[in-house]
Amino acid sequence: IPTLHIKATSIPLAHHRATKAVFENGHSIRTQYDRKNKAGEFIDPPSKDASVLIEVENPFNQPRYPVISHCEIGKYITELAGFKDHLVLPYNELIEAIRTNKELTAHQWPYSYHQRLFTYPLPNGDTVDQIEAALQRLAENLCTRRAVATTAVPEIDCFLEEDIPCLREIWLRCTPLDQDETHFYLHMDTKWRSRDLFKAWPDNVLALTVLHGIFAKDLSRRTGKEVLVGRYSDYSSSLHLYGQDLNELDVEGYVNMSENDILDRAMTSAVASKDLIVPQI
């Protein structure tokens, strides 16, 4: 499986370049989701897969929103804002469900990203706000490398048959803009186990960078210094294009578009907020 490195000035360009790179250079490999016919023969071609580091120089460069018809703009933003935490079962109930091999319903979630980051579950019923701890570390020392939050809860995740968290870690780091250290950039790195490049990557990044902007403003308030949004980067151990999508979603047509066309089709924040995000929230 190749390791690829993508750099771009905006989210739409990063998505297009990453899709093109994985389409052309990714390793062909089967997945657990490939469909078969009654004879047990594969209907779908293998997926394209790579380990990929993607850097976005300024995630709020406009236009910010890639136009991909199957993206549910707003879905991940609401989840990361905590709108769906009420669906997450308490720690002890999850452990009991695992012990008794109880199947969860559609309204019983083992986790949400917001829950793991802001109310990380502990065995005694307490929770830890990892984001608050990370921002407080930065507020006390803007040079720290210890502002980190994890989504992993091994005693739960190791026993989930599906939906093990794809997002594994968020890491925050500040760098000064000037020698006087009165202005700073806040950079965000995220680590991912596995993700669908074509259908999920844009929404993942849009949602996380909403938090990125909120964190920068929060640090400005806490420190009295101007903290601006810096670069966003994410690393996926498996960033993939599903074989089914290669056949049915015209990934090749998207890959062959020019970058000018990609930017022409992309949406500004104003357009996306009015037409796509607010109604879902």
C-alpha positions as CSV (number, residue, x, y, z in Angstrom):
1,I,0.0,0.0,0.0
2,P,1.6,3.3,-1.1
3,T,2.0,6.3,1.2
4,L,1.0,9.6,-0.6
5,H,1.4,13.2,0.4
6,I,-1.0,15.9,-0.9
7,K,-0.8,19.6,-0.4
8,A,-3.4,22.2,-1.5
9,T,-4.5,25.8,-0.6
10,S,-8.1,24.9,0.0
11,I,-10.4,22.0,0.8
12,P,-11.9,21.5,-2.7
13,L,-8.5,21.4,-4.3
14,A,-7.2,19.0,-1.6
15,H,-10.1,16.6,-2.1
16,H,-9.6,16.6,-5.9
17,R,-5.9,16.1,-5.7
18,A,-6.2,13.3,-3.2
19,T,-8.9,11.6,-5.2
20,K,-6.7,11.8,-8.3
21,A,-3.7,10.5,-6.5
22,V,-5.5,7.5,-4.9
23,F,-7.3,6.7,-8.2
24,E,-4.0,6.6,-10.1
25,N,-1.6,5.3,-7.5
26,G,-3.7,3.4,-4.9
27,H,-3.3,-0.3,-4.3
28,S,-6.1,-2.5,-5.7
29,I,-7.5,-4.4,-2.7
30,R,-10.7,-6.1,-1.7
31,T,-12.9,-4.8,1.1
32,Q,-15.5,-6.3,3.4
33,Y,-18.2,-4.3,1.6
34,D,-17.6,-5.7,-2.0
35,R,-20.8,-7.1,-3.4
36,K,-21.1,-10.7,-4.7
37,N,-23.7,-12.4,-7.0
38,K,-25.5,-15.6,-6.1
39,A,-22.6,-17.7,-7.3
40,G,-20.3,-15.9,-4.9
41,E,-18.5,-14.0,-7.6
42,F,-17.5,-10.4,-7.0
43,I,-19.8,-7.8,-8.7
44,D,-17.6,-4.9,-7.7
45,P,-14.0,-4.3,-8.7
46,P,-11.4,-4.0,-5.9
47,S,-11.1,-0.7,-4.1
48,K,-8.2,1.7,-4.5
49,D,-6.4,2.2,-1.2
50,A,-3.4,4.2,0.1
51,S,-2.0,5.7,3.3
52,V,-2.3,9.5,2.7
53,L,-1.2,12.7,4.4
54,I,-3.2,15.7,3.2
55,E,-2.3,19.2,4.1
56,V,-4.7,22.1,3.6
57,E,-2.8,25.4,3.8
58,N,-5.9,27.5,4.8
59,P,-9.1,25.4,5.4
60,F,-11.2,28.6,5.2
61,N,-10.0,29.7,1.8
62,Q,-13.1,30.3,-0.4
63,P,-14.7,28.5,-2.0
64,R,-14.6,26.1,0.9
65,Y,-17.2,23.5,0.1
66,P,-16.6,20.8,-2.6
67,V,-19.7,20.0,-4.6
68,I,-20.1,16.3,-4.3
69,S,-23.7,15.3,-4.7
70,H,-23.7,12.4,-2.2
71,C,-22.1,14.5,0.6
72,E,-24.5,15.3,3.5
73,I,-23.3,18.8,4.3
74,G,-24.1,19.4,7.9
75,K,-24.3,15.8,9.1
76,Y,-20.9,15.6,10.7
77,I,-21.1,19.3,11.8
78,T,-24.1,18.4,13.9
79,E,-22.5,15.3,15.3
80,L,-19.3,17.1,16.2
81,A,-21.4,19.9,17.8
82,G,-22.9,17.3,20.1
83,F,-26.4,17.2,18.6
84,K,-26.4,13.4,18.6
85,D,-24.8,12.6,22.0
86,H,-28.2,11.7,23.4
87,L,-28.1,8.5,21.3
88,V,-24.8,7.3,22.9
89,L,-25.3,4.6,25.6
90,P,-23.6,5.1,28.9
91,Y,-20.4,3.3,29.5
92,N,-21.8,0.6,31.8
93,E,-24.7,-0.2,29.5
94,L,-22.3,-0.6,26.6
95,I,-20.1,-2.9,28.6
96,E,-23.1,-5.0,29.5
97,A,-24.3,-5.1,25.9
98,I,-20.8,-6.3,24.9
99,R,-20.8,-8.9,27.7
100,T,-24.2,-10.3,26.7
101,N,-23.7,-9.9,23.0
102,K,-26.7,-7.7,22.8
103,E,-27.3,-6.0,19.4
104,L,-27.8,-2.3,19.6
105,T,-30.8,-0.5,17.9
106,A,-30.4,2.3,15.4
107,H,-31.0,4.7,18.3
108,Q,-28.4,3.2,20.5
109,W,-24.9,4.4,19.5
110,P,-21.6,3.1,21.0
111,Y,-20.1,6.6,20.6
112,S,-20.1,9.9,18.7
113,Y,-17.0,11.8,18.0
114,H,-18.2,14.7,20.1
115,Q,-18.9,12.4,23.0
116,R,-15.4,10.8,22.9
117,L,-13.7,14.2,22.6
118,F,-15.7,16.3,25.0
119,T,-17.2,13.7,27.5
120,Y,-14.8,10.8,27.2
121,P,-16.3,7.9,29.2
122,L,-14.6,6.5,32.3
123,P,-15.5,3.2,34.0
124,N,-16.7,4.9,37.2
125,G,-19.3,7.0,35.2
126,D,-17.2,10.1,35.2
127,T,-16.2,11.8,32.0
128,V,-13.2,13.8,30.7
129,D,-13.4,16.9,28.5
130,Q,-10.3,16.3,26.5
131,I,-10.8,19.4,24.3
132,E,-11.0,21.7,27.4
133,A,-7.8,20.1,28.7
134,A,-6.0,20.6,25.4
135,L,-7.1,24.2,25.0
136,Q,-6.1,24.9,28.6
137,R,-2.6,23.5,28.0
138,L,-2.3,25.8,25.0
139,A,-3.6,28.8,26.9
140,E,-1.0,28.2,29.6
141,N,1.8,27.6,27.2
142,L,1.3,28.3,23.5
143,C,4.4,26.3,22.7
144,T,3.1,23.0,24.1
145,R,3.1,19.9,22.0
146,R,0.8,18.1,24.5
147,A,-2.6,19.4,23.4
148,V,-4.1,16.1,22.2
149,A,-7.4,14.3,22.4
150,T,-8.1,10.6,21.5
151,T,-11.3,8.8,20.6
152,A,-10.1,5.3,21.5
153,V,-11.8,3.4,24.3
154,P,-10.2,-0.1,23.9
155,E,-12.5,-1.9,26.3
156,I,-15.4,-1.0,24.1
157,D,-13.9,-0.5,20.6
158,C,-12.1,-3.8,20.5
159,F,-15.4,-5.7,20.7
160,L,-17.5,-3.6,18.2
161,E,-18.2,-5.6,15.1
162,E,-18.7,-2.5,13.0
163,D,-18.2,1.3,13.2
164,I,-15.0,1.3,15.2
165,P,-14.1,5.0,15.3
166,C,-12.4,6.2,12.1
167,L,-11.1,9.4,13.7
168,R,-8.5,8.4,16.2
169,E,-6.8,11.6,17.4
170,I,-6.8,15.4,17.3
171,W,-3.6,17.2,17.9
172,L,-3.3,21.0,18.2
173,R,-0.2,23.2,17.9
174,C,0.5,26.9,17.9
175,T,3.3,28.8,16.0
176,P,4.0,32.5,16.3
177,L,3.6,34.9,13.4
178,D,6.0,37.5,14.8
179,Q,9.1,37.8,17.0
180,D,7.0,39.6,19.7
181,E,4.7,36.5,19.9
182,T,1.5,38.5,20.0
183,H,0.0,36.8,16.9
184,F,-0.2,33.0,16.5
185,Y,-1.5,30.3,14.1
186,L,-3.4,27.3,15.5
187,H,-2.7,24.2,13.5
188,M,-4.8,21.1,13.6
189,D,-3.6,17.5,12.8
190,T,-6.0,14.6,12.8
191,K,-5.2,10.9,12.6
192,W,-7.6,8.4,11.0
193,R,-7.9,4.6,11.0
194,S,-9.8,4.4,7.7
195,R,-12.1,6.6,5.6
196,D,-14.0,6.8,2.4
197,L,-12.2,9.4,0.3
198,F,-14.9,10.1,-2.2
199,K,-18.0,10.2,-0.1
200,A,-16.9,11.0,3.5
201,W,-13.6,13.0,3.4
202,P,-15.1,16.4,2.5
203,D,-17.8,16.3,5.3
204,N,-15.2,15.0,7.9
205,V,-12.9,17.9,7.1
206,L,-15.6,20.6,6.9
207,A,-16.9,19.6,10.3
208,L,-13.5,19.4,12.0
209,T,-12.4,22.7,10.6
210,V,-15.5,24.3,12.0
211,L,-14.1,23.2,15.4
212,H,-10.7,24.4,14.3
213,G,-12.1,27.9,13.9
214,I,-13.9,27.8,17.2
215,F,-10.7,26.6,19.0
216,A,-8.7,29.5,17.5
217,K,-11.3,32.1,18.7
218,D,-11.4,30.4,22.2
219,L,-7.6,30.6,22.5
220,S,-7.7,34.3,21.5
221,R,-10.1,34.9,24.3
222,R,-8.1,32.9,26.9
223,T,-4.7,34.4,26.0
224,G,-5.5,37.9,24.9
225,K,-3.4,37.2,21.8
226,E,-4.6,37.0,18.3
227,V,-4.8,33.3,17.3
228,L,-5.7,32.6,13.7
229,V,-6.6,29.4,11.9
230,G,-3.4,27.8,10.6
231,R,-3.0,24.7,8.4
232,Y,-5.2,21.7,8.7
233,S,-3.7,18.3,8.0
234,D,-4.9,14.7,8.3
235,Y,-3.3,11.3,7.9
236,S,-5.4,8.3,7.0
237,S,-3.9,4.8,7.3
238,S,-6.4,3.7,4.8
239,L,-7.9,6.3,2.5
240,H,-9.9,4.5,-0.1
241,L,-12.1,4.7,-3.2
242,Y,-14.7,1.8,-3.1
243,G,-14.9,-0.4,-6.2
244,Q,-18.7,0.1,-6.3
245,D,-18.2,3.9,-6.4
246,L,-15.6,3.6,-9.2
247,N,-18.3,2.0,-11.3
248,E,-21.4,3.9,-10.3
249,L,-20.3,7.4,-9.2
250,D,-18.0,8.4,-12.1
251,V,-14.9,8.9,-10.0
252,E,-12.8,8.9,-13.1
253,G,-14.9,11.8,-14.5
254,Y,-14.3,13.7,-11.3
255,V,-10.6,13.0,-11.4
256,N,-10.3,14.2,-15.0
257,M,-11.9,17.6,-14.2
258,S,-9.6,20.6,-14.3
259,E,-8.8,22.4,-11.0
260,N,-10.5,25.5,-12.5
261,D,-13.7,23.5,-12.9
262,I,-13.4,22.1,-9.4
263,L,-13.2,25.7,-8.0
264,D,-16.0,26.9,-10.2
265,R,-18.3,24.1,-8.9
266,A,-17.3,24.5,-5.3
267,M,-19.5,26.6,-2.9
268,T,-18.6,29.5,-0.7
269,S,-19.4,29.3,3.0
270,A,-22.2,31.8,2.5
271,V,-23.9,29.7,-0.1
272,A,-23.4,26.4,1.8
273,S,-24.6,27.9,5.1
274,K,-27.8,29.2,3.6
275,D,-28.7,26.3,1.4
276,L,-27.3,23.2,3.0
277,I,-26.0,23.5,6.6
278,V,-28.6,25.4,8.6
279,P,-31.7,23.4,7.5
280,Q,-30.1,20.1,8.7
281,I,-29.1,21.5,12.0
